[in-house]
Amino acid sequence: MNLPTASRLQFTPDLNICRILNGMWQVSGGHGRIDPKAAIQAMFKYMDAGFTTWDLADHYGPAEDLIGEFRRQLTATRGKEALSNLQAFTKWVPRPGKMTKKLVEENINISLKRMDVESLDLMQFHWWEYQDKNYLDALKYMTELQTEGKIKHLALTNFDTEHLKIITEAGIKIVSNQVQFSLVDRRPEVNMIQFCQQHDIKLFTYGTVCGGLLSEKYLGKPEPRGSELATVSLRKYKNMVDGWGGWQLFQELVAILKEIADKHQVSISNVAVRYILDQPSVGGVIVGARLGVSEHIEDNAKVFSLSLDDDDRDRINAVSRQSRDLYQLIGDCGDEYRR
Ligand SMILES: NC(=O)c1ccc[n+]([C@@H]2O[C@H](COP(=O)([O-])OP(=O)(O)OC[C@H]3O[C@@H](n4cnc5c(N)ncnc54)[C@H](OP(=O)(O)O)[C@@H]3O)[C@@H](O)[C@H]2O)c1
């Protein structure tokens, strides 16, 4: 399979990425048992299909080690040049507290070693407590590490618009912010997108298929109980659905998505991903991959040949208007991590 050129984004001068990123939270436990051998085999499959960009984090179980092993196997079987088409975006999620250059560098070094790279493509920084201003020191030290060549680009995850502004005003160059964004959770539309547009910051979105809830599997189905939701991801987004408007409204949304999907001969997930990919500032949608357990490579490839029309968007927005306002309920992007 070869993805069309529309699947690619020149994200930074040196990073050309696939606009559907493979999410590796799904290897961290709580999403089914991952066999490292089968996971690496699956990674080859994603790469060969054109899904060359990976989203991971220091705390996603073996994710960084899998990237390291995958790089070694790629080199061994296809030569060093094969690495040039692989992009791996990690995160650092430290405990709040005093940040020193030594502490920051030690943690970056761990990711470099695990991923077997000389420089991190993208470091997406997370911070748990805004009252603790040490996040600015951490970012300042990471900027130094960027100058020294250990990090190619600096990014954030789950920062709200207010703090993204504080960081940019401090003169720190941020290329992207990773946030939850889906047809259920549309909070980025309130403030985040506009700020990102003004400051040339891309959004990478997660939760866009709601752990798989936005698919045929849940069309016309009774409300699942907690024990019927097999992954942490499904349980996370079922909670979102409950806050957003509940199962009945969700069924209305899925039914509309199914009609749109049938019209374009694609899947419900395709429509859900395409809608978000088309929003301003969105650089890519991260779709979780249970490596070696399940995959949707062929189906997700169809996103790149799908274009939604005004009528499709109007029908989706008509359902969204009936939902509760998650911005009022939860706050801006990432606030769900800081309550
Ligand atoms: N920064 C953060 O705080 C944060 C938080 C959450 C996630 N993330 C990132 O985002 C990634 C995505 O995670 P997520 O939890 O948001 O999950 P998600 O992408 O909303 O859901 C992933 C699941 O959706 C199902 N799926 C994918 N494509 C499908 C298709 N075409 N048709 C039907 N089902 C499909 C699969 O379920 P089955 O495997 O059951 O088939 C897959 O495991 C994570 O791996 C991580 O990289 C970041």
The ligand as an SDF file (V2000), in Angstrom:
LIG
                    3D

 48 52  0  0  0  0  0  0  0  0999 V2000
   -0.9050   13.5160   25.4850 N   0  0  0  0  0  0  0  0  0  0  0  0
   -1.8040   12.8010   26.1110 C   0  0  0  0  0  0  0  0  0  0  0  0
   -2.1730   13.0890   27.2630 O   0  0  0  0  0  0  0  0  0  0  0  0
   -2.4260   11.6280   25.4280 C   0  0  0  0  0  0  0  0  0  0  0  0
   -3.5500   11.0210   25.9820 C   0  0  0  0  0  0  0  0  0  0  0  0
   -4.1220    9.9500   25.2980 C   0  0  0  0  0  0  0  0  0  0  0  0
   -3.5590    9.5010   24.1270 C   0  0  0  0  0  0  0  0  0  0  0  0
   -2.4520   10.1000   23.6040 N   0  0  0  0  0  0  0  0  0  0  0  0
   -1.8220    9.6360   22.3510 C   0  0  0  0  0  0  0  0  0  0  0  0
   -2.8360    9.3560   21.4250 O   0  0  0  0  0  0  0  0  0  0  0  0
   -2.8020    7.9810   21.0270 C   0  0  0  0  0  0  0  0  0  0  0  0
   -4.2010    7.5180   20.7520 C   0  0  0  0  0  0  0  0  0  0  0  0
   -4.7580    7.0390   21.9390 O   0  0  0  0  0  0  0  0  0  0  0  0
   -6.2620    7.1800   22.3510 P   0  0  0  0  0  0  0  0  0  0  0  0
   -6.4010    6.6230   23.6990 O   0  0  0  0  0  0  0  0  0  0  0  0
   -6.6770    8.5720   22.1130 O   0  0  0  0  0  0  0  0  0  0  0  0
   -6.9930    6.1760   21.3890 O   0  0  0  0  0  0  0  0  0  0  0  0
   -7.7490    6.3710   20.0120 P   0  0  0  0  0  0  0  0  0  0  0  0
   -6.7780    6.6950   18.9660 O   0  0  0  0  0  0  0  0  0  0  0  0
   -8.9230    7.2630   20.2010 O   0  0  0  0  0  0  0  0  0  0  0  0
   -8.2990    4.8820   19.8340 O   0  0  0  0  0  0  0  0  0  0  0  0
   -7.4830    3.8480   19.4130 C   0  0  0  0  0  0  0  0  0  0  0  0
   -8.3290    2.6310   19.1570 C   0  0  0  0  0  0  0  0  0  0  0  0
   -9.3190    2.9350   18.1960 O   0  0  0  0  0  0  0  0  0  0  0  0
   -9.6240    1.8130   17.4290 C   0  0  0  0  0  0  0  0  0  0  0  0
   -9.4850    2.1520   15.9990 N   0  0  0  0  0  0  0  0  0  0  0  0
   -8.4590    2.7760   15.3750 C   0  0  0  0  0  0  0  0  0  0  0  0
   -8.6920    2.9080   14.0600 N   0  0  0  0  0  0  0  0  0  0  0  0
   -9.9030    2.3490   13.8310 C   0  0  0  0  0  0  0  0  0  0  0  0
  -10.6960    2.1540   12.6790 C   0  0  0  0  0  0  0  0  0  0  0  0
  -10.2980    2.5830   11.4820 N   0  0  0  0  0  0  0  0  0  0  0  0
  -11.8840    1.5140   12.8180 N   0  0  0  0  0  0  0  0  0  0  0  0
  -12.2960    1.0750   14.0200 C   0  0  0  0  0  0  0  0  0  0  0  0
  -11.5880    1.2280   15.1520 N   0  0  0  0  0  0  0  0  0  0  0  0
  -10.4050    1.8690   15.0590 C   0  0  0  0  0  0  0  0  0  0  0  0
   -8.6490    0.7040   17.8130 C   0  0  0  0  0  0  0  0  0  0  0  0
   -9.3440   -0.1670   18.6890 O   0  0  0  0  0  0  0  0  0  0  0  0
   -9.0630   -1.7710   18.7030 P   0  0  0  0  0  0  0  0  0  0  0  0
   -7.5960   -1.8910   18.9270 O   0  0  0  0  0  0  0  0  0  0  0  0
   -9.8840   -2.2300   19.8450 O   0  0  0  0  0  0  0  0  0  0  0  0
   -9.5070   -2.2960   17.3720 O   0  0  0  0  0  0  0  0  0  0  0  0
   -7.5640    1.4710   18.5480 C   0  0  0  0  0  0  0  0  0  0  0  0
   -6.9430    0.6920   19.5410 O   0  0  0  0  0  0  0  0  0  0  0  0
   -2.0690    7.2940   22.1640 C   0  0  0  0  0  0  0  0  0  0  0  0
   -1.4650    6.0860   21.7610 O   0  0  0  0  0  0  0  0  0  0  0  0
   -1.0450    8.3350   22.5180 C   0  0  0  0  0  0  0  0  0  0  0  0
    0.0270    8.2860   21.5920 O   0  0  0  0  0  0  0  0  0  0  0  0
   -1.8930   11.1560   24.2440 C   0  0  0  0  0  0  0  0  0  0  0  0
  1  2  1  0
  2  3  2  0
  2  4  1  0
  4  5  1  0
  4 48  2  0
  5  6  2  0
  6  7  1  0
  7  8  2  0
  8  9  1  0
  8 48  1  0
  9 10  1  0
  9 46  1  0
 10 11  1  0
 11 12  1  0
 11 44  1  0
 12 13  1  0
 13 14  1  0
 14 15  2  0
 14 16  1  0
 14 17  1  0
 17 18  1  0
 18 19  2  0
 18 20  1  0
 18 21  1  0
 21 22  1  0
 22 23  1  0
 23 24  1  0
 23 42  1  0
 24 25  1  0
 25 26  1  0
 25 36  1  0
 26 27  1  0
 26 35  1  0
 27 28  2  0
 28 29  1  0
 29 30  1  0
 29 35  2  0
 30 31  1  0
 30 32  2  0
 32 33  1  0
 33 34  2  0
 34 35  1  0
 36 37  1  0
 36 42  1  0
 37 38  1  0
 38 39  2  0
 38 40  1  0
 38 41  1  0
 42 43  1  0
 44 45  1  0
 44 46  1  0
 46 47  1  0
M  CHG  2   8   1  16  -1
M  END
$$$$
